[in-house]
């Protein structure tokens, strides 16, 4: 059993994956997704049927249990991913179901439990599984990486252009590396400038779900464009909605704890916000009051109902657009 290694260390040490139960800790969801893909490839040697479960009710956990222990009619392997597992394992009855599942888990089934916490839920510590940590890189760390790479090749670049590279790559490490390779080839060991970055990287500019949420809750009007980019990249509207709901929930918890304790640090902790995202979150909290959040939850549930009744087209004239407008205007 591996405990709290970061994902890079884990994959470097485990060319062949032996465990079929994992708990993924931390805020970095994008890296978790890449890790899951790699583990599936190494464990099964091929693709796998995948289903993702979210904690919304006890029925969701029961569905996860049923799926995980039932043989698939369409695939020789299956992968079950449960988000926010810490919310389910506080229940004695749920833990009994989980213990029974673990005891009889088929070898052709992979389980991934996910939590944004940096520590393993206490009730899961008795389970034999691999625990892997995912840290979101500090923006300064990414800037230092870019600056060092250009300096190594004696190429001049301004701080503003380094920030632009981060924007165009969505702060994704793999995309940053690919962008640096292209820019250094084009620069011919002289300098990199704004026009060059836009020319070379414009077609590759993408938006992550995290950038979308960050910009949306700062009332950035590019949120409509970002939403369409996510939709064009096959990000389902219900996935976007889930991330919006999570952000509203964090803001609600923050304001409630701040009112109760009067302490910003305690309120941030209550909302599950860690140092790497403090600054942006506090700006959002200043924009969205408790009253505004309550109103937005109402808008969100209207949107969710509309989407689940079939109106999920990618055209911007859909329920999601109405919700985005409500967030920006409120």
N, C-alpha and C positions, 0 to 999 in steps of 0.2 A: 504494500500500500504506500503510495506516494502522498506526502502531506505538504500542501502549500508551496509547491514549486511554481515558478511562473511558467507560462505556456512555452516559452522558448526553451527553457531548461528541460521541461518535460519531454518535448518532442525530440530534442537532441539526445536524450538518454534512452528513449524508447522507440527504436526503429520499428520494432514489432510491438503492437499494443496487446497486453494480456488482460487488463481489466475491462469489464464491460459496464461498470458503474462509475460515474464521475459526478463531482460537485464543482461547479465553476463559480469562483468568487470574484467580486469586484464590479466596477462600473463599465468596463470596456466591452460593450456588447458586440461591436464589429469584430474584434479579435476573437471573441468567443465563437462567433459564427464560422470564422476561418478555421479555428481549432477543431470544431465539431466536424467540419468537412474532411480535415486531414485525418482525424481519428477514425472516421468511418472508412476512409480509403485504406488505412493501415490495418484496421481490425477485420474488415470484410474482404478487402482486396477488390472491392467494386462498389457500385452505388447501393443505396439502401432506401427502403420505404421510410419516410420520415413524417412524424406528426408532432405538432407543437401544442402544448397545453398551457393555459394561463389560469391563475387563481382568481376566479370570480365567484365560485360557489362550491359547496361540497360535491355537487354533481360533476364538476370538472375534475376533481381528484379521483372520483370513482371511475370516470371515463378513462383517465390516464392509467389506472390500475388494470382495467379491463383490456384496454388496448395492448398494454405491455405483456400481459400473460396469455393472450390469445394468438394462436398461430395465424399467420397471414395467408390469405388465399391467392395473393398476387405476387408475393416476393419471398425469397428464402431468408431474408434478413429484414429487421425493422429497428428503427431508432425512435425513442420517445424522449421528448424534451419538455421539462416542466419548469416554467418561469416562476419566480418568487416562491420557491419551495418553503421558505421560512414561515410563510403564512399558513401553510397546511399542516406542518408537522407539530404544531402546538396541540393538536387534537389527539387524544388517546386512541380514539377509534381509527383515525387516519394512520397513526403509527402502527397499529395492529395490522391494518391492510398492507402497509408498506413492508413490514417485517415478513409477512406471508409471501408477498411478491418477491422480495429479495431471496428468500429461502428457496423458492421454486423458479427463479428467473431462468428462462431458456438461454443457452449459450449464443443463440442467433439473435439476441435482443440487446441493444445498447441503450442504457439509461443516462440521461444528462439532467442533473438538478442545477438550476441557476438561481443565484441570489446576488443582489448588488452589494451586500455586506462584504466586508473584508475578512470575516471570520465564519467558520462553519457553524450552522445552527446546532445547539447543544444536543438535541434529540437525534441528530444524524451521526454523531461521533462514534456510536457503537457499530455503525455499518462499515463493512469492509469495502472501501472504494478509494479511488484516486481523487485527491483534492488539488485543483489547479487555480492559481491566482492570476488575475488579469488587471494590470495597472494601466490607466490611461496616461499616455505621455504628457508631461507638461509642455505647453506651447514653447517655452524657452528652451527646452531640451531639443525640440524639433528644429528651432531656429539655429541653435548651436550646431546641430548635425549638418544643416545646409551650409552654414557659414564655414565650417571646418572642411567640408568637401570641396567647396570652391577655392578656399585658401590653399588646400593641398595641390590644386592644379593652377594656382596663381591667377585666378580669375576674380576680378573685382565685382562686387554686388552690394547694393545699398540695403539698409534695414527695411525700407519700404518694399523693395522688390522681393526680399525674403518673405515678408508677410503675404505678398501677392502670390508667391509660389505655394504657400500653405493654403491660401484660399482656393486656388485652382486645382489642387490635389485633394481637397477635402481633409487635409491633415492625416491622410492615410500613408503609413510608412512605405509600403510597397510602391505606391504611386509617386511618392516623393523621390524615391530612388530612381524610378524610371524617368521622371521629369529631369532630374539632375543630369542623368546620362545624356539625354537629348540636348539640354541647354549647353552642356560643356562641349559637345560636339559642334554645335552651331556657333558658339562663342569663339572658337579657335584660339583659346588661351588669351583672351583679351578682357572683355567685360560682358556682363549680362545686364540688360536694361528692361524697362517696363514694356516697351513695344515688342521686344524679342519674346518676352514671357507670354504676352497675349497672343502673338502670332503662332508660337510653337505649341502652347498648351491649351488654346481656346477650345479646340474640338474635344479635348479630353476632360474639360472641366465638369466635374460631377458634384452632386450634393448628397451628403449622407443624411440619414434620418436624424442624427444628433445635431448637425448643422441646421437642419430644417426647424427642429424644436427650439434651438437656441435663438435663431433669428425671429421665429414666430413670436416667442414670448418677450422679445424686445421690440415688438410691433414693427418689424422690418417689412416693408411693402413688397420686397422680393419674395416673400413667402408664397405668393401665388405661383410665381415662376418655379420656385423650388419644389412646390407640391406637384406641379406638372412633370418636372424632371424625375421625381421619385416614381410617379405613376408610369412614365415612359420606360423606366427601368424595372417595371413589373413589381413595384412595391404596392401591395394591396391597400385600398383606402382604410380597411379595418385595422391594418397594422399601424398606419399613421394615427388613426383614432386612438389606438391603445397607448401610443407614446404621448399623445396630447393629454389623455386621461391621467397618465402617470405623473406628468408635470403639474397638472392642476391639483392632484392629490398631494404632491410634495409642497406646493405653495399653501394649500389648505392646512397641512400639518404644521408648517413653519409659522403661519400667522396664529394658529391656535396655541402653539407652545410659547411663542413670543408674548402673547397676551397673558398667558399663565405664569411664566417665569420672569419675563422682562429681560432675559439674557439671550443675546443673538447667537452665541456659540451653542447654547443648549437647544435653541430653536432649530438651528441648522442640523444638529445631530438628530433631533427628533424627525426632521424631514428626510434624513438619510443623505445629506449633502456633505461631501468631504472637501478638503482644502483645494483640490484641483479645480473645482467648479464653483467655489464660493462667490467670486466676484460677479460672474454673469448671473447667478441665481439671485443674489441680493438686488441687482438691478431690476430683475423681473419682479421680485417681491415688492419693490417700491412702486412698480407700475400697477400691479394687480392687487387690489385690496380684497378683504374677505367678501365684501358685498359683490364685487365684480366676479370673483371666483364662483360664488353660488350661482350667479346668473349664467356664467359660462358652462357650468355643469348641466344646467337645464338645456342650453343650446346643444351640448354634446350628446345628451340622451336623445334629443330630437333627431340629430344627425345619425346616431347609431341605429335608431329605429328605421329611418329612411334607407340607410345602406343595407340593412338586413332584410328589407322587403324587396331588394333587387335593383335599386337604382345605384349602380356602382360603376358607371361608365368613366372613362378617362377624360372625357371632355370637362373643361373647367366649370361648366354649368351643371353642377351636381351638389348634393348636400354638403360635401366637404368644403366646397368653395364658400358656402354660406357660413359655415363654422369659422373658417379662416378670417372672413370679413368681420364676423362678430368679435373675434379675438383682437384683431387689429384696431377696430373702431371703439371697443369698450374702454 
